[in-house]
Amino acid sequence: MRKHDRVNAFIPRAPARDRDPVAIASGVVTVAFGKPIAAAARCHYCPRPATTRDHIVAKTRGGADSWWNLVPACADCNSKKGSDGSGCWCAFCERARFLYDRGHRPSGSGVAGR
């Protein structure tokens, strides 16, 4: 291990989801699965407070529980969208659909990649 590698190993880094240039450019607040949604988080689709996580590519269609496929949403918007994949066309949501189309699936999902 080189000297600068040892030094950099101790510098705490923000999670990848917090450094993602597409999320930052799109103004998307990323959420992790299994972690609480920040109290100040707003719905990705409307200005109301977020109370749930919405899968951009629905789990019923093979979508992943990954930060790049989750956005904060209010319960009304989440239930209205359902498993329909056309909720939003920002760069962040477009990328989630692109990754899904390229075969990114959760392991053991039973949905084959392309």
TALINTA-V736384 format. One record per pair of residues at least 12 apart in sequence whose ideal C-beta (glycine too) atoms are under 10 Angstrom apart, sorted by the first residue. I is the first residue (numbers start at 1). J is the second residue. If there is no record, write none. Layout:
BEGIN
I | J
I | J
END
This chain:
BEGIN
15 | 30
15 | 32
15 | 35
15 | 67
16 | 30
16 | 67
16 | 68
17 | 29
17 | 30
17 | 31
17 | 32
17 | 66
17 | 67
17 | 68
17 | 70
18 | 30
18 | 32
18 | 67
20 | 67
20 | 68
20 | 92
20 | 95
21 | 91
22 | 68
22 | 90
22 | 91
22 | 92
22 | 93
22 | 94
22 | 95
22 | 96
23 | 67
23 | 68
23 | 71
23 | 90
23 | 91
23 | 92
23 | 95
24 | 92
25 | 90
25 | 91
25 | 92
26 | 44
26 | 88
26 | 90
26 | 91
26 | 92
26 | 93
26 | 94
26 | 95
27 | 44
27 | 90
27 | 91
27 | 92
28 | 44
28 | 68
28 | 70
28 | 71
28 | 72
28 | 88
28 | 90
28 | 91
28 | 92
28 | 93
29 | 41
29 | 42
29 | 44
29 | 50
29 | 71
29 | 72
29 | 92
30 | 67
30 | 68
30 | 70
30 | 71
30 | 72
30 | 92
31 | 44
31 | 50
31 | 52
31 | 53
31 | 54
31 | 67
31 | 70
31 | 71
31 | 72
31 | 73
32 | 53
32 | 65
32 | 66
32 | 67
32 | 70
33 | 53
33 | 55
33 | 64
33 | 65
33 | 66
33 | 67
33 | 69
33 | 70
34 | 53
34 | 65
35 | 53
35 | 67
37 | 49
37 | 50
37 | 51
37 | 52
37 | 53
37 | 70
37 | 72
37 | 73
38 | 50
38 | 72
41 | 53
41 | 71
41 | 72
41 | 73
41 | 74
42 | 72
42 | 73
42 | 74
43 | 71
43 | 72
43 | 73
43 | 74
43 | 75
43 | 76
43 | 77
43 | 78
44 | 56
44 | 70
44 | 71
44 | 72
44 | 73
44 | 74
44 | 77
44 | 78
44 | 81
44 | 87
44 | 88
44 | 90
44 | 92
44 | 93
45 | 71
45 | 72
45 | 73
45 | 74
45 | 76
45 | 77
45 | 78
45 | 80
45 | 81
45 | 87
45 | 88
46 | 73
46 | 74
46 | 76
46 | 77
46 | 80
47 | 74
48 | 73
48 | 74
48 | 75
48 | 76
48 | 77
49 | 72
49 | 74
50 | 71
50 | 72
50 | 73
50 | 74
50 | 75
50 | 77
50 | 78
51 | 72
51 | 73
51 | 74
51 | 75
51 | 76
51 | 77
51 | 78
52 | 70
52 | 71
52 | 72
52 | 73
52 | 74
52 | 75
52 | 76
52 | 77
52 | 78
52 | 79
53 | 65
53 | 67
53 | 69
53 | 70
53 | 71
53 | 72
53 | 73
53 | 78
54 | 69
54 | 70
54 | 71
54 | 72
54 | 73
54 | 74
54 | 75
54 | 77
54 | 78
54 | 79
54 | 81
54 | 82
54 | 87
54 | 88
54 | 93
55 | 69
55 | 70
55 | 71
55 | 73
55 | 78
55 | 81
55 | 83
55 | 85
55 | 87
55 | 96
56 | 68
56 | 69
56 | 70
56 | 71
56 | 81
56 | 85
56 | 87
56 | 88
56 | 90
56 | 92
56 | 93
56 | 94
56 | 95
56 | 96
56 | 97
56 | 99
56 | 100
57 | 69
57 | 83
57 | 85
57 | 93
57 | 96
57 | 97
57 | 99
57 | 100
57 | 101
57 | 104
57 | 105
58 | 81
58 | 82
58 | 83
58 | 84
58 | 85
58 | 87
58 | 100
59 | 83
59 | 106
59 | 109
59 | 111
60 | 82
60 | 83
60 | 111
61 | 83
61 | 84
61 | 85
61 | 100
61 | 109
61 | 111
62 | 100
62 | 104
62 | 105
62 | 106
62 | 109
62 | 110
62 | 111
62 | 112
62 | 113
63 | 83
63 | 85
63 | 96
63 | 97
63 | 99
63 | 100
63 | 104
63 | 105
63 | 106
63 | 109
63 | 111
64 | 96
64 | 99
64 | 100
64 | 104
64 | 105
64 | 106
64 | 107
64 | 109
65 | 106
65 | 109
66 | 96
66 | 99
66 | 104
66 | 106
67 | 96
68 | 92
68 | 93
68 | 95
68 | 96
68 | 99
68 | 100
68 | 104
69 | 92
69 | 93
69 | 95
69 | 96
69 | 97
69 | 99
69 | 100
69 | 104
69 | 106
70 | 96
71 | 87
71 | 88
71 | 90
71 | 92
71 | 93
71 | 96
73 | 87
73 | 88
85 | 97
85 | 100
100 | 113
100 | 114
101 | 113
101 | 114
102 | 114
END
